Every structure is written in structure tokens, then in C-alpha cells.
Amino acid sequence: MKGYETYEKSIDEESRSTRFYQSKFNLCFWASYALAMSTLLAFGTARFLRSPSTATEICPIRLWGYLSPYRRIDYYPGVPQDCDVEQVNILHRHGERFPELSDQKEIVQALDKYQKSKSYHAPELKFLDTYSYDLEVESLVRLGAEQSWMSGATAFERYANLFDQDNLPFLRVSVSDRVIMTARNWSEGTLDLSARRLDIDVCMAGFSDASRHEYRPEISVYLDEGANSNNTLYNNNCPEADNAQMQLDTWVETFASSTADRLNSLVGGIQENITAKDAFHIMMMCPYETIYRRVCSPFCRMFTEKEFEGFEYALDVEQYYKTGYGQKEDLGRLQGVGYVNELLARLTDKPVEDDTQTNRTLDNNPETFPLKRKMYVDFSHDHAMTAIYSALGLFDGKTLDPTKLRRDRTWVASVILPFSGRMAVERLHCSSGNGLYGLRSRGQKRKRREGIYVRILVNDILQPLQFCGGDQDGLCSDTLDAPSQPSHKVRTAVPASLESENGSGAGSSDHTERKKLIQDPSAVSPPKTPKYMPMVISQTITLSILPTLPWSFNYSPPPVIHISSNQAEILDNLPHPDLWFILAGLGFEVDKPASESDLYGS
């Protein structure tokens, strides 16, 4: 982007010292996939139970909240018969990283306090005798680079029919080093400097690599993250919003006080007991070290499965109340409105209409916000994506209670917003001719499918979109009675707090208006000044963004593969050094015991 030469120059100078791998993508990918699948057959898929009263015996990847690495929860459902994808919009979180500075300070202080003990009475704590903290701050780690490569390759393979030299993906990034490097790994297969230090050769699979370097999409727009900047991928312009610290602290004190007491009882001669907050931050070392060292960290064995369930819920609560549905007066969801309006502009091939945090200079320029492109990819952060998901009405359910763990929640950050997580909004053109779709045996109405449709996938989980008549294939449309006539303004419902000036009616728990709308759309009167613009696609299809409608979401924990020490030794001799991360990426949770001497020295 013009005017950003200085930053680009600094990035390019770093890139010159970065290795470029000319990988043979197909061979590497299918070799790794075949290796993973053969191992699944060898070890089976049975889930091994853990005792809730003792330290966990496996690496609890699924209980790391938004610190979880990307893993497959569902398989891409494919395109319905008689439909073709003609545009896709991808919103992508950056890859795995080191701790943020604020967390690192808390972690180091908690570890320093605990390591001042004179003796450790439990075997799982012995590694602390010689442990020294050496993690960096915030930058991308090797696994983050690898998952970005794989994501770019997947996008190319899945949507290959959309590309030619005149129609390359249009990339935007929020200006953060880990976000920029994620985008570059996705598009070009460049290797991040922090990942390079591990010096482990792996199969590279960026978008460019997958196309055998025929297509090399580049970042077109850098959105500033500075104070008062207009950035739909990182909103820094809502000073009235809470930071969710109160809700987070409430739950941490609730679940981790007993954890802190237990850990204090396992050491001798401690100068100062650790607190619930200390225990919570020490738990963060389990995901951060595991992701960095690529073997399950001994910090994971310090805690029980029940304690990790509390840890996961803490991170869910933090996101939910920071920029999600729990933020006061809908200030969380409102931070996602700007991106939603940009999304609508792309889907409708019409200019952006927005008065929130969009950058009007960029959005009004066809070079920095082009229309009629076939693929758009935006790289962002978890809290920004939380606001966007909430604005779209995704994963809305029962309120998360900061004093009691809610097991029936739909907001599960490890599933919907892991590192390298992504949302894909596809625009499809369908023409069933005289054919009908829908199975009477399943109670589905038989009808023709004609025109333009939209569907949303989050980490390949197909969203039902019931609020706009989504069918069994997740396709959403609201066909007008007279398709040959131009679309007119449609009735739409928005949260009561957005209809009134004083925000009354916010946070209704019984969703009365939503239920009325589902049962009888005409029962809800349109607001005088709708704050969510109707999504008008062509002259025949109209969709509405209804951000408060409930979404059904069924999640079952993946099976767990328990790998013994002998089996782990066999795995270490296989060609791919990170097989267990491949297995995790396929949806399996794997325990590979860590050797303390190998990790930290004897």
C-alpha cells in the first residue's frame, strides 16, 4: 500500500535473512497425511480416561481455550450439487505465538515465586529444580508458520477454479508482526525468523507452493493498530468498553484457589504462597511451552483435567465478556459491525456503507478496497474476530456465568477461535433446473434451488443460519416473490439495545423477539433506522444480518490417542518429527510423554 514503504522496508530486510523452501507440496502433504492416517490405524481411536484427582496424564490440547493450536473439528462439507462457489471471504487469525507481554510478566513473577521453594514433594515438580524461563514475547513460533502454510495450500486446492493471473486473492493485514508473518506464510511460504531458530526441515505448503509458484498473492493493505486508527481487523476505538478483567478475575479466584492451595502443599520452605492468579498463569506454560518445544510440556503434568477445564472456561469467559456477547450494552458486537459491512459490500459488489470503524479513505479507493474479486483474505487477532462473530450472531447461546462453569455453552474458544482459526463466507450460484433438493424422509421440504446463496464455515464447521432460512446444506437465501423485480427493503430485526437511544432492553435472556421472528417473521416490526444493513445479493436474493438469533452448535470432544514411551520412541524415528501435531490437526488429542532431561538437561 502506498505510504507504507518504511514498514515494508524493515520487513523486507528481515525477510532477506529468512530461508525459502522450494518444497514439493503434493509429495510432502500426502506423505504426511498417509503417515498420520497409518498411525491412527496402528494406535486406534479409543479414548483413555483420566483420574480427575491426579495430575493429567495426557497433553490436554482441547482445554487450552484460544491458546489451542488449530485442529480439525469437522471436514469441509463440499459444495452442494448444482451449486458453484463464485466468491469466498476468509477471516484468518494469526498462527501460534509466544506469550503476550502482559501475560509473560505475570507468568515470570508466578514462576519466580514458586521456584523459591526449598524442596518439591511431588515427582511432577522435580523439573522446576533446573528450569529456566526462556520464551520470547508475542512473535510467531514454528508451528504457527507451518499451520499458515497449510491453510494457504488448503485454500488454493479448495478454490482453485477461482484463480488466474488477473484474479489473485486480495490480502489485508492488521499491522502486527505475527499477523503479517502469518499472511506471508499463507501466501508465499516464507519462514518466520523466530521459527527458523528451531532449524527443523518440514514440508512447506503456502498458497504459492501449492500452485507450484504460478500464483504469488501479495499483501495489498496494511491497517494500522495505533490509537484512534480506523481498523476493522483490530478495533482500538472503543474506550467505553470493559476489558473483561473483573469477570476473568472472578472465575480465576473461583476455580484456581484450590489449585493454588494444592500446589503450595506440594513444596517445602516456600517464602510466599502462590495465589489463584499465580496458578492460572503458571497453567499458561502448558500450551505455550508445548507449542514452542513441540512436545508436551512438563507443566501440563502439574495440573488435573478438572483444573484444565476451569482454565479453558477462564479463557472462554475472557473473550465472551471482552468483545463478545457479554460486553455491556452490546459494545463487543458493535466493534465487529465495520467488518460485517465491508463483508456485505464484497458480497453485493457495492460500495461500503458504514459509519463505524471502517477506514473510509481506504474503503472508497478501488485499489485498497476492490469489488468483484473472487477471494478476499483478511488476517487479524482473536479479540477482533470475537467481535465479528458476535456481530454476525455466531455461537450465541446461554450467558457464561463467571462464578460457575457452564458445560452446555456454545462459546468454546478452542473450537471456534484457536490459533490459525478462520471463518470462510462463501457466495454460491445455484441452478437446480427442474431438479428438487431436500429429503422427505428427513422432514425436509422439496424445492428448487435457484439464484445466489451464502454459507458460513468456521474452521470447516458449517453454520446452520436458521435466521435467514438456511437449509440442510447451510445455504442462506430469502428469495423475493417477484424475482424479476429489483429487491426492496426487507424487514429485519435488530437487538432492542440498538433500536433505542438509551440501549434499554439489552441482554434479554429469553430471546422472546428472536423466537417470534423464527416462528413468524412478520410478527416483528422493522426498526425505523436499522443499524445492520440488509444483505442484498443480485436482484433476486436478500439476506438479513440478525446478530442476536440463537445458533445451534453441537460439539463432541475428539477421541484421545495415548502413546506410550515405547511408541513415542518409535515415532521419534519416523521421517516427520512432529507427527503428534499432525494427529492433533486431524482432530485427535495425543499424549507424547516429554523427557525432562531432553528438554531441560539433566
PASE-301796 format. One line per field, with one value per residue (C-alpha): chain; residue number from 1; x negated, y negated, z negated. Coordinates in steps of 0.05 Angstrom, whole numbers, plus 32768, in hexadecimal, padded with zeros to 4 digits. Layout:
! PASE-301796
chain = [A	...];
resi = [NUM	...];
X = [X	...];
Y = [Y	...];
Z = [Z	...];
***
This chain:
! PASE-301796
chain = [A	A	A	A	A	A	A	A	A	A	A	A	A	A	A	A	A	A	A	A	A	A	A	A	A	A	A	A	A	A	A	A	A	A	A	A	A	A	A	A	A	A	A	A	A	A	A	A	A	A	A	A	A	A	A	A	A	A	A	A	A	A	A	A	A	A	A	A	A	A	A	A	A	A	A	A	A	A	A	A	A	A	A	A	A	A	A	A	A	A	A	A	A	A	A	A	A	A	A	A	A	A	A	A	A	A	A	A	A	A	A	A	A	A	A	A	A	A	A	A	A	A	A	A	A	A	A	A	A	A	A	A	A	A	A	A	A	A	A	A	A	A	A	A	A	A	A	A	A	A	A	A	A	A	A	A	A	A	A	A	A	A	A	A	A	A	A	A	A	A	A	A	A	A	A	A	A	A	A	A	A	A	A	A	A	A	A	A	A	A	A	A	A	A	A	A	A	A	A	A	A	A	A	A	A	A	A	A	A	A	A	A	A	A	A	A	A	A	A	A	A	A	A	A	A	A	A	A	A	A	A	A	A	A	A	A	A	A	A	A	A	A	A	A	A	A	A	A	A	A	A	A	A	A	A	A	A	A	A	A	A	A	A	A	A	A	A	A	A	A	A	A	A	A	A	A	A	A	A	A	A	A	A	A	A	A	A	A	A	A	A	A	A	A	A	A	A	A	A	A	A	A	A	A	A	A	A	A	A	A	A	A	A	A	A	A	A	A	A	A	A	A	A	A	A	A	A	A	A	A	A	A	A	A	A	A	A	A	A	A	A	A	A	A	A	A	A	A	A	A	A	A	A	A	A	A	A	A	A	A	A	A	A	A	A	A	A	A	A	A	A	A	A	A	A	A	A	A	A	A	A	A	A	A	A	A	A	A	A	A	A	A	A	A	A	A	A	A	A	A	A	A	A	A	A	A	A	A	A	A	A	A	A	A	A	A	A	A	A	A	A	A	A	A	A	A	A	A	A	A	A	A	A	A	A	A	A	A	A	A	A	A	A	A	A	A	A	A	A	A	A	A	A	A	A	A	A	A	A	A	A	A	A	A	A	A	A	A	A	A	A	A	A	A	A	A	A	A	A	A	A	A	A	A	A	A	A	A	A	A	A	A	A	A	A	A	A	A	A	A	A	A	A	A	A	A	A	A	A	A	A	A	A	A	A	A	A	A	A	A	A	A	A	A	A	A	A	A	A	A	A	A	A	A	A	A	A	A	A	A	A	A	A	A	A	A	A	A	A	A	A	A	A	A	A	A	A	A	A	A	A	A	A	A	A	A	A	A	A	A	A	A	A	A	A	A	A	A	A	A	A	A	A	A	A	A	A	A	A	A	A	A	A	A	A	A	A	A	A	A	A	A];
resi = [1	2	3	4	5	6	7	8	9	10	11	12	13	14	15	16	17	18	19	20	21	22	23	24	25	26	27	28	29	30	31	32	33	34	35	36	37	38	39	40	41	42	43	44	45	46	47	48	49	50	51	52	53	54	55	56	57	58	59	60	61	62	63	64	65	66	67	68	69	70	71	72	73	74	75	76	77	78	79	80	81	82	83	84	85	86	87	88	89	90	91	92	93	94	95	96	97	98	99	100	101	102	103	104	105	106	107	108	109	110	111	112	113	114	115	116	117	118	119	120	121	122	123	124	125	126	127	128	129	130	131	132	133	134	135	136	137	138	139	140	141	142	143	144	145	146	147	148	149	150	151	152	153	154	155	156	157	158	159	160	161	162	163	164	165	166	167	168	169	170	171	172	173	174	175	176	177	178	179	180	181	182	183	184	185	186	187	188	189	190	191	192	193	194	195	196	197	198	199	200	201	202	203	204	205	206	207	208	209	210	211	212	213	214	215	216	217	218	219	220	221	222	223	224	225	226	227	228	229	230	231	232	233	234	235	236	237	238	239	240	241	242	243	244	245	246	247	248	249	250	251	252	253	254	255	256	257	258	259	260	261	262	263	264	265	266	267	268	269	270	271	272	273	274	275	276	277	278	279	280	281	282	283	284	285	286	287	288	289	290	291	292	293	294	295	296	297	298	299	300	301	302	303	304	305	306	307	308	309	310	311	312	313	314	315	316	317	318	319	320	321	322	323	324	325	326	327	328	329	330	331	332	333	334	335	336	337	338	339	340	341	342	343	344	345	346	347	348	349	350	351	352	353	354	355	356	357	358	359	360	361	362	363	364	365	366	367	368	369	370	371	372	373	374	375	376	377	378	379	380	381	382	383	384	385	386	387	388	389	390	391	392	393	394	395	396	397	398	399	400	401	402	403	404	405	406	407	408	409	410	411	412	413	414	415	416	417	418	419	420	421	422	423	424	425	426	427	428	429	430	431	432	433	434	435	436	437	438	439	440	441	442	443	444	445	446	447	448	449	450	451	452	453	454	455	456	457	458	459	460	461	462	463	464	465	466	467	468	469	470	471	472	473	474	475	476	477	478	479	480	481	482	483	484	485	486	487	488	489	490	491	492	493	494	495	496	497	498	499	500	501	502	503	504	505	506	507	508	509	510	511	512	513	514	515	516	517	518	519	520	521	522	523	524	525	526	527	528	529	530	531	532	533	534	535	536	537	538	539	540	541	542	543	544	545	546	547	548	549	550	551	552	553	554	555	556	557	558	559	560	561	562	563	564	565	566	567	568	569	570	571	572	573	574	575	576	577	578	579	580	581	582	583	584	585	586	587	588	589	590	591	592	593	594	595	596	597	598	599	600	601	602];
X = [8000	7FE6	7FCC	7FB4	7F6F	7F49	7F6B	7F66	7F1C	7F0F	7F37	7F12	7ECF	7EE4	7EFD	7EB9	7E9C	7ED6	7ED0	7EFF	7F11	7F20	7F4B	7F6F	7FB3	7FDB	7FA6	7F9A	7FE3	7FFB	7FBF	7FCE	8018	800C	7FDC	800F	8047	801C	800B	8054	8061	8026	8038	8084	80B4	80CB	80D0	80A7	80C7	80A1	80A8	80C5	809E	8058	802C	8040	801F	8029	801E	8061	8061	80AC	80AD	8080	80B6	809E	8056	8066	8044	8072	808E	80C2	8107	812E	8120	8130	8176	816A	8195	81DE	81F3	8207	81E0	819E	8175	816A	814C	812D	811B	80EA	80DE	809F	8080	8034	800E	7FF2	7FC7	7F9F	7FC3	7FD9	7FB0	7FE6	7FED	7FA2	7F98	7FCD	7FB0	7F69	7F7E	7FA7	7F6F	7F3C	7F67	7F73	7F2B	7F11	7F29	7EF3	7F0F	7F43	7F6B	7F8C	7F66	7F8A	7F6A	7F21	7F13	7F1A	7ED8	7EB2	7EE8	7ED8	7F0C	7EF4	7F32	7F34	7F6C	7FA7	7F82	7F98	7F7D	7F6C	7FAF	7FD3	7FAB	7FBA	8004	8006	7FE4	8016	8050	8038	8030	8075	8093	8071	8086	80CD	80DB	80AA	80E0	80E5	809E	8077	8041	8077	809D	806D	8083	8087	8063	8069	8045	8048	8003	7FE5	7FA7	7FC8	8004	7FD8	7FAC	7FEA	8004	7FC1	7FBB	8003	7FF5	7FAC	7F91	7F5C	7F3F	7F44	7F02	7F18	7F2B	7EE9	7EC2	7EDF	7EBD	7EED	7EFB	7F44	7F72	7F85	7FCA	7FDC	800C	7FD2	7FB3	7FF5	7FFC	7FB4	7FA4	7FD2	7FF8	7FD7	800B	7FEE	8007	802B	8042	8023	8054	8034	8040	802E	805B	8097	808A	80C4	80B7	80ED	80BB	80A4	80D3	80B0	80E7	8118	8100	8143	813E	8128	80EA	810C	80D8	810D	8130	80EE	80D4	8116	8112	80C7	80D2	810C	80E9	809E	809E	809F	8069	803C	8048	8036	7FF6	7FE1	7FEA	7FBA	7F7D	7F54	7F35	7F5C	7F50	7F94	7FD0	7FE7	802E	8066	804F	8008	8021	804A	800D	7FE0	8015	8009	7FC3	7FE3	7FFC	7FC5	7F8B	7FAD	7FB9	7F72	7F4B	7F7A	7F7E	7FAE	7F93	7F87	7FB0	7FED	7FE1	7FE5	8031	806E	80A0	80D4	80A5	8099	80E5	80E6	80AC	80CF	810E	80E6	80CE	8114	812F	80F9	810A	8155	8154	811D	8138	816F	81B7	81A6	818A	81B8	81EA	81D6	8194	8171	819B	819C	8151	815D	8191	815D	8141	8187	8199	8159	816C	81B1	8192	8167	81A0	81CE	8198	81AE	8187	8181	81B7	819D	8197	816F	8125	8119	80E1	8109	80CC	80B8	80FE	810F	80D1	80D9	808E	8093	80DA	80E9	812D	813E	8101	8108	80E0	80D3	80A7	80A2	8070	8082	8082	80AF	80D2	80E3	80FF	8127	814A	8156	8172	81A0	81B6	81CA	81EE	81C0	81BD	81F0	820C	8214	81EE	81AB	81AE	816B	817B	818F	8175	81AB	81A1	81D9	81BB	81B5	817B	813F	8101	80D6	8107	811A	80DC	809C	805B	8060	80AC	80D4	8119	812C	8169	8179	81A6	81C3	81EC	821D	8248	826F	8297	82D2	82B1	82C6	829D	82B1	82C1	8308	82EF	82CC	8307	82E8	8312	8305	82F7	82CE	828D	8282	8259	8223	8217	81E7	81CC	819C	8168	813E	8102	8129	8165	81A2	81CE	8219	8230	8277	8287	8289	82A6	8266	8273	8253	8215	820D	8221	8243	8273	82B4	82CF	8301	8345	8336	82EF	82F2	82FC	82C5	82BE	82E2	82D1	82DE	82F7	82C0	82BA	8280	8272	829F	8261	824F	8295	829A	826E	8266	8256	8291	82A1	8259	8246	828B	8281	82C1	82B7	8302	82FB	82CE	82FF	8338	830F	82FF	8347	8365	8336	836F	837B	833E	8343	8307	82E0	82E6	829B	827C	8234	8225	822E	8254	8227	8241	8222	8238	8280	829D	827D	8280	8260	8263	822E	8252	821A	8242	8264	8250	8223	8221	81DD	81CD	8187	816C	8125	80F7	80DC	809A	805F	8032	7FEB	7FBE	7F74	7F61	7F90	7F76	7F30	7F48	7F69	7F29	7F07	7F3C	7F2D	7F5B	7F45	7F88	7FB8	7FE0	7FEF	8008	8035	804E	805C	8087	80B1	808F	8071	802E	8002	7FB8	7F92	7F5C	7F16	7F01	7EB7	7EC0	7EE6	7EC0	7E81	7E72];
Y = [8000	7FBB	7F94	7FD2	7FDA	7FD1	800C	8036	8028	8040	807F	808C	8084	80BA	80E6	80E4	810C	813E	8181	8190	81D9	81F0	8229	825D	8251	828C	82BF	82A2	8298	82DD	82FE	82DC	82EB	8334	8339	831B	8348	8387	8374	836A	83B1	83CA	83AA	83AA	8374	838A	8353	8361	8346	831C	8318	82D4	82D4	82DD	82B7	82BE	82F7	82DC	829A	8276	8252	824B	8226	81EB	81BA	8187	819E	81E0	81F1	81F9	823F	825D	8262	8271	827F	824C	825F	8254	822B	8240	825F	822C	81F4	81D3	81A7	8164	813D	814C	811D	8139	811A	8139	8135	8133	8172	818C	8159	814E	812F	80E7	80B7	80AE	80F9	8104	80D4	80F9	813D	812B	810D	814A	817B	8152	8155	81A0	81B2	8191	81D0	81F9	823D	825D	8298	82AF	82D1	82A7	8269	8280	8260	821C	8226	8216	81F3	81AE	8185	8176	8167	8129	80F6	80F7	810C	8146	818C	81C2	81E6	81A5	819F	81E7	81E2	81A1	81C6	81FE	81CE	81AA	81EC	8203	81C2	81CB	8214	8206	81C9	81D4	81C5	817D	8169	8150	811B	80E5	8100	810C	810B	80C5	80C4	8092	8095	8072	8056	8085	80AF	80F2	80DF	80C9	8107	8133	8113	811B	8164	816E	814E	8157	818C	815F	8177	814C	813B	8154	8196	819B	81A4	81EA	81FE	8237	8245	8252	8253	820D	8201	81B8	81A0	8192	81D6	81FA	81D7	81EB	81A1	818F	8160	8133	8107	80CE	80A5	8069	8042	8038	801E	7FF7	800E	7FCB	7FA3	7F84	7FAA	7FC3	800D	8041	8078	805B	802A	7FFA	7FC6	7FDA	7FBC	7FC8	8014	803D	8068	80A5	80A5	80A7	80E4	8107	80F9	8112	8155	815E	8153	8185	81BE	81B4	81A6	81F1	81FB	81C8	81E9	822E	8214	81F0	8232	8256	822B	821E	81DE	81B0	8167	814F	8179	8173	8158	816F	813C	8158	819E	8188	8168	81A4	81CE	81A4	81C2	8205	81EB	81B9	81E9	8223	81F9	81DD	821D	824B	827E	827F	8252	826C	8230	8256	828E	825D	8256	8283	8288	8267	822C	8226	8225	81E9	81CB	81D3	81B3	8178	8169	8172	8141	810E	810D	8111	80D2	80AB	80A6	80DA	80DF	80D1	808B	8055	8032	805C	8037	8078	808A	8042	8046	8079	8052	802F	8070	808C	8050	805A	80A3	808E	805F	8096	80C8	8095	8075	8031	7FFA	7FFE	7FDB	7FD3	7F9D	7FC6	7FD8	7FE2	7FBA	7F92	7F7B	7FC3	7FDF	7FA9	7FB9	7FF2	8002	800D	8027	8046	8066	80A1	80C9	8113	811D	80ED	8102	80D7	80E7	80D1	80E0	810A	80D0	80AE	80F0	80F9	80B6	80C9	810E	80ED	80B8	80F0	8115	8151	8180	8159	8181	817F	8149	815E	8159	8141	8164	81A9	81D3	81DB	821D	8212	81D3	81C7	8197	81C6	819F	81DC	81F0	81AE	8182	81AB	8192	8192	8197	817C	816B	8174	8151	816F	8151	8187	8187	81C1	81D9	8219	8214	8243	8269	8265	8269	827F	82C4	82D2	830A	82D5	82A7	8277	8251	8261	8221	8205	81E0	81A5	8166	814C	816A	8160	8190	8188	81BA	81B0	81DF	8208	820D	81FD	81C9	81D6	818E	819D	8153	8149	818C	81B3	81F8	823B	8227	81E7	81BC	817C	8155	812F	8130	80FA	810A	80E5	80F9	80D0	8090	806A	8079	804C	803D	807B	8081	808E	8093	8077	8079	804C	8029	8014	7FFA	7FCA	7F90	7FA3	7FEC	8007	804F	8066	80AC	80CC	8113	8133	811D	8110	80E4	8116	814F	8125	8116	815F	8174	8139	8107	80D6	80D3	80A7	8060	8043	800D	7FC7	7FC1	8006	8008	8049	803E	8074	80A1	8099	80C9	80C1	80AF	80EF	80FF	80D7	80EB	80C8	80C5	80D4	80D6	80EF	812C	816D	819D	81E7	8205	824C	825C	829F	82A4	82C8	830D	8311	833B	8350	835D	8384	8375	83AF	8397	8350	836A	838B	8349	8323	834F	8341	8310	82D9	82BF	82A0	82D8	82CC	8285	82A2	82D1	8297	8270	82AA	82A5	82D6	82C5	82E7	82F2	82F7	82F9	82C4	82D6	82A3	82B0	82A7	8266	8245	826D	829D];
Z = [8000	8011	7FD6	7FB1	7FD0	7F8F	7F6C	7FAB	7FAF	7F68	7F75	7FB6	7F93	7F62	7F9B	7FBE	7F84	7F86	7FA9	7FE3	7FEE	8033	801C	8044	8024	803D	802B	7FE6	7FD5	7FEA	7FCA	7F88	7F8F	7F9F	7F64	7F36	7F4D	7F49	7F02	7EF1	7F08	7EE1	7E9F	7EA5	7E90	7E4B	7E16	7DD8	7D98	7D66	7D1C	7D08	7CC7	7CE1	7D10	7D59	7D7F	7DC5	7DE8	7DE1	7E24	7E27	7DE3	7DF6	7E0C	7E3E	7E31	7E54	7E96	7ED2	7ED8	7F05	7EE4	7F23	7F6C	7FA2	7FB8	8002	8031	8039	807B	80B1	808C	8099	806A	808E	8054	8011	7FD7	7FA4	7F60	7F42	7EFD	7EF8	7EE9	7EA7	7E82	7E43	7E07	7E0A	7DE0	7DAB	7DA2	7DA3	7D69	7D3F	7D52	7D40	7CFD	7CEB	7CFE	7CD8	7C9A	7CA0	7CB1	7C71	7C4D	7C2C	7C40	7C6C	7C4F	7C8F	7CC9	7CFD	7CDF	7CDF	7D23	7D01	7CDE	7D1E	7D47	7D63	7D89	7DCF	7DF9	7E25	7E2A	7E5A	7E9A	7EC5	7EB5	7EE7	7EE0	7EF0	7F30	7F43	7F38	7F60	7F99	7F96	7F93	7FD2	7FF7	7FE1	7FFB	803F	8046	802F	805A	8094	80C8	80AF	80C1	80FC	8104	8108	80CB	8092	8049	802C	7FE9	7FAF	7F6C	7F2A	7F1D	7EEB	7EF8	7EEA	7F15	7F50	7F4C	7F49	7F89	7FAB	7F97	7FB0	7FF3	8004	7FD5	7FB5	7F74	7F35	7F13	7ECF	7EEE	7F13	7ED2	7EC8	7F0A	7F19	7F62	7F70	7FAC	7FC2	7FDD	7FE7	801D	804C	803E	804B	808E	809E	809A	80D3	80A5	8072	804F	8028	7FEE	800B	7FCE	7F89	7F54	7F1C	7ED4	7EB4	7E86	7EA9	7EE9	7F12	7F1A	7F22	7F13	7ED0	7EB0	7E80	7E7F	7E48	7E06	7DE5	7DEC	7DB0	7DB4	7D94	7D5C	7D25	7D42	7D4F	7D09	7CEB	7D0E	7D02	7CB8	7CBA	7CDD	7CCF	7C84	7C75	7CAA	7C89	7C45	7C62	7C82	7C43	7C1C	7C4C	7C3C	7BFF	7BE6	7C15	7C04	7C1E	7C30	7C78	7C83	7CB1	7CE3	7CE0	7CEB	7D27	7D48	7D39	7D5D	7D9B	7DA0	7DB4	7DF8	7E04	7DF7	7E1B	7E59	7E59	7E48	7E6F	7E38	7DFE	7DC8	7D81	7D69	7D84	7D52	7D18	7D1F	7D22	7D59	7D2E	7D23	7D6E	7D79	7D4B	7D71	7DB3	7D97	7D7E	7DC5	7DE0	7DAC	7DBD	7E07	7DFB	7DCF	7DF2	7E39	7E3B	7E24	7DDC	7DE8	7DCA	7DF7	7E34	7E38	7E49	7E85	7E9D	7EA5	7EDC	7F03	7F2F	7F49	7F54	7F7F	7FA7	7FB0	7FC9	7FFA	8017	801B	803D	8068	804E	8029	7FDE	7FB6	7F6F	7F3A	7F07	7F07	7F51	7F72	7FA5	7FCA	7FD8	7FE1	8015	803E	8070	8069	801E	801C	805F	806F	809B	8085	807C	803C	8002	7FC7	7F88	7F50	7F0A	7EBF	7E93	7E6F	7EB1	7ECC	7E8D	7E9A	7EE3	7ED1	7E9E	7ED0	7F00	7EC9	7EC9	7E8D	7E65	7E2B	7DE0	7DBB	7D9E	7D52	7D35	7CF3	7D0D	7D47	7D7C	7DA1	7DD2	7DEF	7E3A	7E31	7E31	7E46	7E53	7E89	7EA8	7E9E	7E97	7EB2	7EFF	7EF9	7F33	7F4C	7F95	7FB2	7FF6	802B	8057	8096	809A	80D3	80C8	8108	8101	80C9	8080	8041	7FFB	7FDF	7FCA	7F9E	7F74	7F73	7FA5	7FD6	801F	8046	807E	8070	809F	8098	806A	8025	7FEB	7FB8	7F7E	7F65	7F26	7F25	7F58	7F29	7F53	7F30	7F34	7F42	7F2C	7F25	7F70	7F85	7F89	7FA6	7F96	7FBE	7F96	7FD2	7FBF	7FEC	7FE9	8030	8040	805D	809D	80B1	80F0	80C8	80A3	8059	8028	7FE0	7FB7	7F70	7F3F	7EF4	7ECB	7E81	7E58	7E3C	7E83	7E93	7E59	7E48	7DFF	7E0C	7DE3	7DEC	7DF5	7DE1	7DE2	7DCC	7DE5	7E2E	7E34	7E71	7E93	7E88	7EA3	7EE0	7EEC	7EE4	7F0A	7F2B	7F36	7EEB	7EE0	7EF9	7F1C	7EF7	7F11	7F1A	7F21	7F0B	7F31	7F7B	7FA2	7FCB	8012	8044	808D	809D	8083	8040	7FFF	7FBE	7F7B	7F45	7F04	7ED0	7E94	7EB1	7E8D	7EB3	7EA5	7E9D	7E8A	7E72	7E5C	7E42	7E73	7E61	7E3D	7E54	7E1A	7E32	7E03	7DF9	7E27	7E5D	7E55	7E61	7EA2	7EB7	7EAC	7EE0	7F15	7F4E	7F34	7EEF	7EDD	7EEA	7EAC	7EC3	7F05	7EDE	7EB4	7EF3	7F0B	7ECC	7E9D	7E5A	7E51	7E15	7E23	7DE1	7DDB	7DC4	7D91	7D9E	7DE9	7DDE	7DA6	7D9A	7D63];
***
